[in-house]
Amino acid sequence: MKHLTSIANLSKADAIDILDRAEQMDVVRTNKTKLATLAGKTVANLFFEDSTRTRISFELAAKKLSAETINFASKGSSTSKGESLRDTVLTLEAMGVDAMVIRHQHSGAADYIANSSWSKVKVINAGDGTHQHPTQALLDSFTIRKHFAEKRVGTDLSGLRVLIVGDVLHSRVAKSNTELLNLLGAEVAFCAPRTLAPESISLSPNQTYNDLDLALENEFDVVMMLRLQLERMNSAFFPSQQEYSSLFQLNASRSKRLSKHTVVMHPGPMNRGLEIAESVADDDNSLILDQVSNGISVRMAVLDLLLANEGNS
Ligand code: CP
């Protein structure tokens, strides 16, 4: 594997290999130790869009593997003077960067670099537009696999049922998660207002709900709430935020109806009080902070896979 730009480029064996490696990295992380596997390598975080979790966990992951790290944020850079993405990448590559973790507002930005003839840098997509966020999906599957370790039979997620709720249309997290969960054998259902359900999921009516109360009459192992991406909405997708919350928020009364074993996930950042109630986000069955912690282990695994055996593949 030279780059990680999309879940679509992974086979089931690749995905399980990353999750297995992440299990080993999880031991390193929880023991607060370090590995020397990336000593001498330099990893650059290029963030053209804001981030807290992804940027910081990639930086921590690289440091735990003994790599040098560089943080590039488009705000305050020569991007404001008109420097192109290509020239920014070439400039950092000339400084000796081995891998770039890139978040960009335009779908396809990571593939643009990875598929180019002008760059040799390894590319990890940290979220591009509404397209993909592969390491978020990997950390979500890792979190599910770890939590349901006793319920599972094999190393994949066969037999588990996941409900993805909310702004599916604008969500790169939903797209990456759907592809990975399907690859790993989980059953995926969706619940979204018709205006926020892309045609691809509306074509599977047996697995798509437009009413959260109706959806929750079924039993799910995981209810994955999505952030309402107001910044990507250039028209009205629902009459009001109050109406959205009353119909699609995972609130305390809906949460009480979940089975005892059902867990709640959210990739963050959360709009508390909009798609998820304050109390539900912090409840005992919430894995939201586990997702954050596990993100470091999964990103360590991805960096290690791409960079540690460089030259041997
Ligand atoms: N989940 C996620 O991508 O969060 P950040 O935007 O904070 O990185």
Residues whose N, C-alpha, C, O or C-beta is under 5 A from the ligand:
A	BS01	CP	D50 S51 T52 R53 T54 R55 P267 G268 P269
